[in-house]
């Protein structure tokens, strides 16, 4: 829940490790909730939650400037 500008300031100040576990869990659960309550095979059930986690991770990589080296 830390604002992007504060994350950028921390990185610019030398912070090299940022934990996003809670945000990743929220992204995952958002995907689970979108799937509905029907019972599905695990591979289908996990598809959307996994996509939400991937989207969050890519977004953070890009926003924090680690996507281009």
C-alpha positions as CSV (number, residue, x, y, z in Angstrom):
1,X,0.0,0.0,0.0
2,X,3.0,2.4,-0.3
3,X,2.4,5.1,-2.9
4,X,4.5,4.8,-6.1
5,X,6.2,8.2,-5.5
6,X,7.4,7.0,-2.1
7,X,8.7,3.7,-3.6
8,X,10.5,5.7,-6.3
9,X,12.1,8.0,-3.6
10,X,13.2,4.9,-1.6
11,X,14.8,3.4,-4.7
12,X,16.5,6.6,-5.6
13,X,17.8,6.8,-2.0
14,X,19.4,3.3,-2.4
15,X,16.8,0.8,-1.3
16,X,17.3,-2.4,-3.2
17,X,14.7,-4.7,-1.7
18,X,11.0,-4.1,-1.5
19,X,8.5,-6.6,-0.2
20,X,5.2,-6.9,-2.0
21,X,3.8,-10.1,-0.5
22,X,0.6,-8.6,0.8
23,X,0.0,-6.9,-2.6
24,X,0.7,-10.2,-4.4
25,X,-1.8,-12.0,-2.1
26,X,-4.4,-9.3,-2.8
27,X,-3.8,-9.7,-6.6
28,X,-4.2,-13.4,-6.3
29,X,-7.4,-13.3,-4.2
30,X,-8.9,-10.7,-6.6
31,X,-8.4,-13.3,-9.4
32,X,-9.9,-16.0,-7.2
33,X,-13.0,-13.9,-6.5
34,X,-13.4,-13.1,-10.2
35,X,-13.6,-16.8,-11.0
36,X,-16.8,-17.3,-9.0
37,X,-17.7,-20.1,-6.7
38,X,-18.1,-22.9,-9.1
39,X,-15.8,-25.9,-8.8
40,X,-13.2,-26.1,-11.5
41,X,-10.2,-28.2,-12.3
42,X,-7.1,-26.7,-10.5
43,X,-5.4,-25.6,-13.7
44,X,-8.5,-23.6,-14.8
45,X,-9.1,-22.4,-11.3
46,X,-5.6,-21.1,-10.9
47,X,-5.4,-19.4,-14.4
48,X,-6.9,-16.0,-13.5
49,X,-5.3,-15.7,-10.1
50,X,-1.9,-16.5,-11.6
51,X,-2.5,-13.9,-14.3
52,X,-3.4,-11.3,-11.7
53,X,-0.1,-12.0,-9.8
54,X,1.9,-11.8,-13.1
55,X,0.2,-8.5,-14.0
56,X,1.0,-7.0,-10.6
57,X,4.7,-8.2,-10.8
58,X,5.2,-6.8,-14.3
59,X,3.6,-3.5,-13.3
60,X,5.9,-3.2,-10.3
61,X,9.0,-4.1,-12.4
62,X,8.1,-1.4,-14.9
63,X,7.0,1.3,-12.4
64,X,10.2,0.9,-10.4
65,X,12.5,1.1,-13.4
66,X,13.8,-2.5,-13.3
67,X,12.4,-3.5,-16.6
68,X,15.2,-2.0,-18.7
69,X,18.8,-2.7,-18.2
